[in-house]
Amino acid sequence: MERRLSDTVENYLKVIYDLSSDNQRVGTGQIAEMLNVSPASVTDMFQRLASEDPPLLNYVKRQGVALTEDGKKAALETIRHHRLLELFLHEVLDYSWDQVHDEADRLEHVISEDFEERVAAVLGNPQWGLHGKPIPSRNLVMPDLDTCYLRDLRPGQSGLVHSVNDDDPGLLRYLETLGLVPGASFEVIDFSPYDNNLHIRIKGENDVVLGASVTVQIRVEILDLAVDKER
């Protein structure tokens, strides 16, 4: 019988997966900030999950944690639930793209695998979520993506918006008003090294200046071709 993890454990594993996307070990402080809990609580959870049978984490004191294969599988299952649910809420129940995250957060822990597969089938077994992020396959494989943060681009470069963080409804509404959504093309016009502001031109017509707090929330695909192409 498959082990049933608590909502709290699944949230920890999901956040650790997101923060370790570059195969880096994740520190106590990072998790505490993301989950709004004390560092002591995070350490206790690290120790607990590392002592599970089989262990879900590899924990080394003062060196942070990394997911084991079992921990990664559990994290990807939760992420698959979340991104399918977001798309289902939007496509079938007509939620706006800034409303789906919190609903999916609540539902991702309780749906069965049968329900998950029915949702996937209704949606046509999508590979990409509502906010541009990949949906793990049924076999829990995540595709390799050649993307970077918008903050890393400089004048003369152009690209396509690949995905945006989905946990800030206000940011999502703001990006939608700008047209800076997955698939939108843009070029970088200017960069200010003093405040890290980027001046970009969206779809060849809409000029905006974005601060670092926004550009770190957007992942992009760098283009070598003209920016009037759409994904």
N, C-alpha and C positions, 0 to 999 in steps of 0.2 A: 504493500500500500504506500502510495506517495506521501511523503511527509508534508504536513500542512504548517506553513510558517505563519507567524503572527503578522498583522499589518505593520507593526513597528519594525520588525526584522526586515520585511520586504522593502520598507522605505529606506532603511539603512543600506541595504544591498544595492538598491536602485541609485541612491546618491553616490555611493562609493564607485559604482560603475561609471557614472557620468563624470566624476572628478578624476578618474584614472584612465580616461580615454586615450591618453598618450603613453600608457603603460607605466605611469608613475605611481609610486606608493602614495597613499593618501594619509594626511596627518589628522590628529585629533581635533585641532583647532578648526580645520576646514569643515569637518562634519558637524562640529558643534555650532558653527555659524549657519550652515545650511539648514539644519534641523531645529535651530533655536533651543538647544539643550546645553547643559553644562559640560565642560570637558571631562569631568569625573564620570558623568553618565555615559559619555562616549567610550571612555576607557573600559568601563565595566562591560558595555556591550561588545567591544572588540574582544575582550577576554572570553566572554560567553560564546560568541560565534566561532572563535578559534578553537574552542574545546568541544564543539558539537561533533557528533559521529554520524557521517563524515564532517570534517570542519568546513565552514563556509568562508573563513578568512585565514590568511596567513598574517599573523600579528607579531611584530618585533618591537619591543619597547623602545621608544624614542625614534623609531624609524617608520612608524605608521603601519598601514595595512595594505594588502593586495587580496583580491578575490581568488579563491580556489576555483577549480573548474565547476564544482557544485554550486559555489556562491555565484559565479558568473551565470550559470544556467538559470538559477532562481531570479537573478536580477533581470535577465533578458526576457523571461516569461512575464514578469510584472510590466516591463517596458512595452512588450507586445500587447498586453491587455490594454495598457493606458493609451497607446497611439491608435489602436483599432477603435477603442471607445470614443476617443475624441472625434475621429472621422465619422463614426456612426451617429454621434450626437449632432454633428453639423449636417451631414448629408441626409439623414433620415428624420431627425427630430427638429431640424431647423434652428439649432443653437448657433449663435455667431461665434467666430473663431476666438473671441476673447472670453467666452463663457464656458468653454468646454473643459478647461484644465482642472478646475476644482471638482467638477462632477466626475470626471474620469479618475481623479485621485481617490474619490470615495468608492467608486465601483470596481476599480481594478483588482481589489483584494478579494472580492466576493464572487465574481463570475466563475462558472465552471469551464473546463476545457471544451466541452461540447458547445456551450454558449459562445465561447470565443470563436470556434470554427464556424458557427452559424453566422456570426457577425461578419467574419472575414468573407464568407461566401456571398452574403448579401451585398457587400461592398466590392465584390469582384477580385478578392484576394490582393489588395493593394500593397505596393512596396514602399510607399511614401505616406507619411502622416500629414495631417492638416497643416502643420506649421513647417513642412519641408523635411522633417527628420525621418530617417529610414525606419521602417517597421521590421523588427526581426522576423525571419521566416518561420514557418511552422516548426522547422527543425532547430530554431533558435540560432540561426546564423545571421550575423550583422554584416552588411556589405562594407568593403573598404571604400572610404571616400577621400577624394583629393580636394579638400577644402581648407580654408583658413578663416580667421576672423577678419571682418571688415577693417578693424583697427590696424591690421598689418599692411594694408595697401597704401600706396603713395601716388602722387600726381603722375599721370601718364598711364596708369594701369586702369583696366576695366574688368568688369565681371558680371556674374549673375548671382542674385540672392539665392542661396541654397536652402537655408533654414533660419528660423528665429526662435529664441527662447519663448516658451509658452506659459511661464508661470507668473507673468506680470500683465494683467488685463489692460492696464493703462498704456503700457508700451505697445501692445498689440493694436489697440485702437489708434494710437499715434502713427505707427508704421503704415497702417491701412490708409489713413488720410493722405500720407505721402506717396502711396503707391509702392512702397518698399516692402514687397511681399515676395514669397518664393516664386522664382521665375523672372522677376523684374531685372532688367539690365541697367547698368550704371557705369559711369566713369568718374575717376577721382580727379578733381580740378585743382585742389590746393590742400595743403596740410600745414597746421600750425604746431611747431615743436614745443611751444611754450605751454599750451593747454591741451595738446593732442586732439584738437578739433579737425575733422575732415570735412572739406567742402566737396560734395559730390553732385553729379547731374544724373537724375533718374530718367531712364527711357529717352535720353537725349533732349529733355525739355524742362524738367523740374529741378531747380537748383536748391539744395538745402545744406546747412552746416550741422553736423552731428558731433556731439561730445563723446568722450571715451566711454561714458556709462551706457551709451547706446551702441556704439560700434563693437563693443565686446559681447553684445547679445546677438550678433548677426554673423552667421557663417556664410561664406561666399565661395564660388568657383571662379578662379581667375581666367579671363579670356585673353587670347592673343588677337582675336578678330574684332570687327567693328561691334560697337556696343548696341547696335539696333537689333541684334539677334535676340530671340527669346528662347528659353529652354523649352 
